[in-house]
């Protein structure tokens, strides 16, 4: 997909998840004319909960256009964990006298961190978070046996799992991933109803004309239906995600409510 899909040059920008306040500074000035298009994630509405004096409010200053893709989060176990399945891990972790298990994530208040907290709460599994600055070091320490568990993106963990260096005990999304359909979900592996999916979407500055938004949405939806882009996304570790505006609004509202409760209950702040 390129800006030529809608006939005009546009400025696209992406943000890390969750993005710190400084990463959003460029969004305070652009006119809502359709020439500035952003790629954000489902954690964007949580930024005001994580940072003080945030000058930019994604919920008020951005308007949703279309869903793009999801990157599944997984629970991975290193060589120090004898359990081969999530059921075995839950049995051991819930046993009388069992010590809390440490799990790594790519960073404080990341979707992976939140997924770990949510898993511990839903499964009744005592977990202790170990934050890292990115995925690479977390993976290195997991494979090296320095931390027993990790919540990571499936594309990062999968090559190590296929080499036998770690075990993926479950996918955090509601359904199995097209990237590795042989791996069961956490929900079907002993924690019914668990869903900690994370997805990316296209946004524009609030005030952008509805006609322009409709044109952008149509271009994105058409692109996501092409085999070439679908194949490219899957090879890069992304699963294409097509939701109607109503479906996306409902999913985003439910996710925001769920993670808001987790953030407030655990007094989390942005890293």
VMD Tcl script that draws the C-alpha trace (Angstrom):
set ca {
  {0.00 0.00 0.00}
  {1.30 3.46 -0.83}
  {0.01 7.04 -0.73}
  {-0.73 6.64 -4.45}
  {-3.67 4.46 -3.41}
  {-5.64 7.63 -2.72}
  {-3.95 9.90 -5.23}
  {-2.10 12.31 -2.93}
  {1.26 12.37 -1.15}
  {0.87 11.93 2.60}
  {3.07 11.86 5.68}
  {2.92 8.58 7.58}
  {4.34 8.18 11.04}
  {4.53 5.33 13.53}
  {5.02 5.22 17.29}
  {6.49 2.60 19.62}
  {4.04 0.76 21.86}
  {3.34 2.38 24.18}
  {4.92 5.57 22.93}
  {6.44 8.05 25.41}
  {5.11 11.61 25.34}
  {8.09 12.90 23.33}
  {7.23 10.55 20.46}
  {3.90 12.32 19.96}
  {5.24 15.89 19.81}
  {4.97 16.02 16.01}
  {1.21 15.32 16.21}
  {0.44 18.61 17.93}
  {0.74 20.73 14.79}
  {-0.44 18.94 11.62}
  {-3.65 20.15 10.06}
  {-6.48 17.59 9.85}
  {-6.51 17.58 6.07}
  {-5.73 13.93 5.34}
  {-2.09 14.51 4.47}
  {-0.86 13.33 7.87}
  {-1.57 9.68 8.67}
  {-0.38 7.79 11.73}
  {0.01 4.15 12.68}
  {-0.80 3.61 16.32}
  {-1.74 0.75 18.57}
  {-4.35 -0.30 21.08}
  {-2.22 1.01 23.94}
  {-2.47 4.62 22.72}
  {-5.58 5.49 24.79}
  {-3.70 4.33 27.89}
  {-0.98 6.97 27.64}
  {-2.72 9.54 29.89}
  {-2.83 6.88 32.63}
  {0.89 6.20 32.35}
  {2.35 9.69 32.02}
  {1.78 12.93 33.91}
  {1.17 16.24 32.15}
  {0.68 14.62 28.77}
  {0.28 17.43 26.25}
  {-1.24 15.14 23.67}
  {-4.35 13.00 24.29}
  {-4.67 10.21 21.70}
  {-8.34 9.61 22.51}
  {-9.24 13.23 21.83}
  {-6.66 14.20 19.22}
  {-6.71 11.13 16.97}
  {-9.51 9.62 14.92}
  {-9.53 5.95 14.02}
  {-9.43 5.07 10.32}
  {-8.86 1.32 9.88}
  {-7.31 -1.72 11.51}
  {-4.03 -2.98 10.08}
  {-2.53 -6.01 11.77}
  {-1.88 -7.79 15.02}
  {1.33 -9.17 16.50}
  {0.41 -12.03 18.85}
  {1.91 -12.10 22.34}
  {3.00 -15.46 23.72}
  {4.00 -16.95 27.06}
  {7.43 -18.49 26.58}
  {9.37 -20.72 29.00}
  {13.12 -21.05 29.17}
  {15.22 -24.15 29.90}
  {14.85 -23.75 33.68}
  {11.13 -24.54 33.43}
  {10.46 -28.30 33.26}
  {6.80 -27.86 32.31}
  {6.07 -28.69 28.69}
  {2.53 -27.28 28.67}
  {0.71 -24.41 30.30}
  {-1.39 -26.89 32.30}
  {1.79 -28.33 33.82}
  {3.10 -24.85 34.61}
  {-0.17 -23.86 36.28}
  {-0.19 -27.02 38.39}
  {3.37 -26.41 39.57}
  {2.90 -22.68 40.10}
  {-0.27 -23.10 42.13}
  {1.14 -25.87 44.33}
  {1.46 -25.21 48.03}
  {4.80 -23.67 48.84}
  {5.54 -22.73 45.23}
  {7.53 -19.52 44.83}
  {6.37 -16.75 42.46}
  {7.78 -17.12 38.97}
  {9.60 -14.26 37.29}
  {8.63 -13.27 33.76}
  {10.42 -10.90 31.43}
  {8.83 -8.37 29.11}
  {10.19 -5.81 26.62}
  {9.40 -2.99 29.03}
  {7.35 -1.55 31.85}
  {3.71 -0.92 30.92}
  {4.21 -2.58 27.53}
  {1.35 -4.74 26.23}
  {3.50 -7.75 27.16}
  {3.85 -6.54 30.76}
  {0.11 -5.98 31.03}
  {-0.57 -9.41 29.53}
  {1.60 -11.02 32.22}
  {-0.25 -9.24 35.02}
  {-3.57 -10.23 33.49}
  {-2.46 -13.85 33.14}
  {-1.38 -14.01 36.77}
  {-4.72 -12.59 37.90}
  {-6.89 -14.82 35.73}
  {-4.90 -17.99 36.30}
  {-4.21 -17.51 40.00}
  {-0.52 -17.85 39.17}
  {1.96 -15.82 41.27}
  {4.18 -13.92 38.83}
  {6.86 -11.26 39.29}
  {7.63 -8.86 36.46}
  {11.21 -8.31 35.25}
  {11.28 -5.39 32.79}
  {13.83 -5.18 29.99}
  {14.58 -2.40 27.53}
  {13.43 -4.22 24.45}
  {12.92 -7.77 23.28}
  {16.48 -8.76 22.41}
  {17.91 -8.81 25.95}
  {14.78 -10.42 27.34}
  {15.11 -13.24 24.82}
  {18.82 -13.63 25.54}
  {18.21 -13.99 29.27}
  {15.26 -16.32 28.74}
  {17.24 -18.67 26.48}
  {20.23 -18.40 28.82}
  {18.18 -19.49 31.83}
  {18.51 -16.18 33.69}
  {14.75 -15.62 33.77}
  {12.29 -18.54 33.66}
  {9.38 -17.03 31.71}
  {8.68 -14.20 29.30}
  {5.78 -12.52 27.56}
  {7.05 -11.76 24.06}
  {5.91 -11.20 20.51}
  {5.37 -14.47 18.68}
  {7.61 -13.53 15.70}
  {10.56 -12.96 18.07}
  {10.08 -16.13 20.11}
  {9.13 -18.55 17.33}
  {12.59 -19.11 15.76}
  {14.04 -19.96 19.19}
  {11.16 -22.32 19.91}
  {11.69 -24.14 16.63}
  {15.37 -24.50 17.48}
  {14.42 -26.07 20.82}
  {15.90 -23.22 22.87}
  {12.60 -22.29 24.53}
  {9.01 -23.49 24.75}
  {5.97 -21.46 23.78}
  {3.26 -22.46 26.24}
  {0.43 -20.47 24.74}
  {-0.67 -17.63 22.48}
  {-2.35 -14.73 24.27}
  {-4.92 -14.01 21.56}
  {-8.45 -15.41 21.59}
  {-7.73 -17.60 18.56}
  {-4.67 -19.48 17.38}
  {-2.23 -17.52 15.29}
  {-1.92 -17.99 11.55}
  {1.83 -17.62 12.08}
  {1.98 -20.85 14.12}
  {-1.43 -22.57 14.23}
  {0.05 -25.57 16.00}
  {0.52 -23.54 19.20}
  {-2.58 -23.52 21.43}
  {-4.02 -20.37 22.94}
  {-3.68 -19.64 26.64}
  {-7.46 -19.66 26.80}
  {-7.73 -23.25 25.58}
  {-4.79 -24.35 27.73}
  {-6.23 -23.77 31.17}
  {-7.20 -20.09 31.43}
  {-10.63 -19.85 29.75}
  {-11.50 -16.47 28.33}
  {-7.96 -15.12 28.41}
  {-7.30 -12.62 25.63}
  {-4.44 -10.16 25.55}
  {-4.29 -9.33 21.88}
  {-2.52 -6.22 20.60}
  {-3.17 -4.62 17.23}
  {-2.11 -1.73 15.06}
  {-4.41 0.71 13.29}
  {-4.35 3.76 11.06}
  {-5.26 7.12 12.56}
  {-5.54 10.74 11.45}
  {-5.72 14.02 13.41}
  {-9.19 14.67 14.80}
  {-11.10 17.03 12.54}
  {-10.07 15.30 9.32}
  {-13.09 15.38 6.94}
  {-15.19 12.23 6.97}
  {-14.90 11.94 3.19}
  {-11.13 11.78 3.49}
  {-11.33 9.22 6.30}
  {-13.65 7.07 4.18}
  {-11.23 7.26 1.25}
  {-8.28 6.27 3.44}
  {-10.25 3.43 5.03}
  {-11.21 2.08 1.63}
  {-7.59 2.18 0.46}
  {-6.34 0.37 3.56}
  {-9.08 -2.28 3.40}
  {-8.44 -2.95 -0.29}
  {-4.71 -3.25 0.31}
  {-5.19 -5.71 3.17}
  {-7.24 -7.95 0.90}
  {-4.45 -8.31 -1.66}
  {-2.47 -11.59 -1.50}
  {0.83 -9.74 -1.94}
  {0.39 -7.56 1.14}
  {-1.04 -10.44 3.18}
  {2.01 -12.55 2.35}
  {4.38 -9.69 3.09}
  {2.79 -9.00 6.49}
  {2.85 -12.67 7.50}
  {6.50 -12.99 6.52}
  {7.23 -9.99 8.73}
  {5.38 -11.49 11.69}
  {2.16 -9.49 11.37}
  {-1.31 -10.96 10.94}
  {-3.58 -8.82 8.74}
  {-6.62 -7.61 10.67}
  {-9.82 -6.49 9.02}
  {-12.56 -5.09 11.24}
  {-15.43 -2.79 10.41}
  {-15.39 0.62 12.15}
  {-18.11 -0.58 14.54}
  {-16.23 -3.80 15.35}
  {-12.97 -1.93 15.87}
  {-14.61 0.70 18.09}
  {-16.15 -2.01 20.26}
  {-12.88 -3.96 20.52}
  {-10.85 -0.84 21.33}
  {-13.38 0.27 23.95}
  {-13.33 -3.14 25.63}
  {-9.52 -3.38 25.53}
  {-9.12 0.13 26.94}
  {-11.48 -0.64 29.83}
  {-9.70 -3.92 30.59}
  {-6.18 -2.47 30.60}
  {-7.25 0.65 32.47}
  {-8.34 -1.58 35.36}
  {-5.01 -3.45 35.28}
  {-2.97 -0.23 35.19}
  {-4.87 1.41 38.04}
  {-5.00 -1.71 40.22}
  {-1.22 -2.09 39.95}
  {-0.30 1.62 40.06}
  {1.68 1.35 36.85}
  {3.62 4.24 35.34}
  {5.25 4.55 31.94}
  {8.80 3.34 31.62}
}
mol new
graphics top color blue
foreach p $ca { graphics top sphere $p radius 0.5 }
foreach p [lrange $ca 0 end-1] q [lrange $ca 1 end] { graphics top cylinder $p $q radius 0.2 }
display resetview
